[in-house]
Amino acid sequence: MGQRHKRMDIWNMSISLVEEIYELTQTFPSEEKFGLTSQMRRSAVSVPSNTAEGAARNSEKDFIRFLAIARGSLMELDTQLIISDRLGFLIRTQDLEERIEHIFAKINALITTLKRSQLVT
């Protein structure tokens, strides 16, 4: 069974991020349950989900496309964290910022590597 995504740093780090986002959003106001809470959780879940789906595809081109979607979801989440901070729902931490930046950089590096390997083949 093709589960190479489970060995990928990007997938494992983004799974941990999902857990943290779920924990953080538990403290949000109840009226945000179907608003920002739901949106942040969907954005966070999208990162490892698209990484896994892309890794299971048969072409590097498809994998790159799904990694780009994961990267976009990560930036959505970053924006939603900024909004949550400004609305007073949470205080963004340096650690969380750094982990998001680290995952973003790893996704970019993998996309670059995959694109280079396409040029070789």
N, C-alpha and C positions, 0 to 999 in steps of 0.2 A: 504494500500500500504506500502511495506516495505522500509521505508526511515530512518532507525535508524542512518544511516551515518551522517545525518544532525545534529544530536545531539552529535556527537563525536568531542572532542577537536581536534583530529588529522585532521579530515576532514576540520573543520573550520579554523584552523591555516594554513593548506596547501592551502586552497582557497585564503587566504590573501597573502600567499607567491606567488601564481600565479599572483595575481594582481601586486605585487611589481616587479616581474620578467618582466612582460609585460612592465611596466613603465620604468624599467632600460634599457631594450633592445631597446627601442625606440630611444635611443641616440647612438646606435651602428652605425658604418659605413654602408652605403647602400649595399656595396658589401658583407656584412655579413648576409643579409636578409635570404638567403637560406642556410647559414652555421651555425655559432654559435648562431645567434639570434633564428633561427628556432629550433635548437637542445635544447637550454636552455628552450624555451617555451614548447616544447614537454616533456622534463624531468619534468618541474614544474607541468604541467597539469596531468602527469601520477600519481603523488602522491595522490591527492584527487580522481582521477578517479578509481585507483586500490583499494583505501580504500572503496569507495562506492560499487564497484563491489563485492569485497570480503564480505562486510557486507550484501549484498543481497543474498549471497550463502546459501545453506541449511546445510552446514557442517562447523564446526570450522576448520577442516583440510584445506578446500578450502580458508576460510578467512585468515588463517595463510599464505598460499601460496601467496595470493594477497597482504597481508601486506608486505611480503618479497620483492615482486616486487616493491611496493611503496618505501620501504626503499632503494632498489637499485637505483631507479630513483632519490631519494633525494641525494644519494652520487654522481651520475652522475652530477646532478646540482651543487653540491659543487665543483666538479672538473672543471666544465665549468666556474664557477665563478672565480676560481683560474687562469684559462687560460685567461679569459677576463681581469682580473686585470693585469696579466703579459704582455698582449698585449696592455695595456693602454686604453682599452675600458671603464673601470669603476674602481672605487676604492672600494674595498670590505670594508664593514663597520662591526664593532664589533656587532652591533645589528642584522644584517643579519646572521652573523656566529652563533650567540647565538640562533636565532630562528630556524635555520636549525638543530643545535645540539639538541634543545629542542624537535622538531618534531621527530627527529631520536630516542631520548630516549623514547618518548611516544610510538612510534611504537614498539620498543624493549620490553617495559613493557607490552604492550597489547599482543604481541606474546607470551611472557613468561606466562602471565595469561591464555591465551587460551590453551597453551600446558599443563599447570598444570591441567586445568579443564578436558582435554582429559584423563589424567591419572586417574582422580577420577571416570569418568564415565565408 
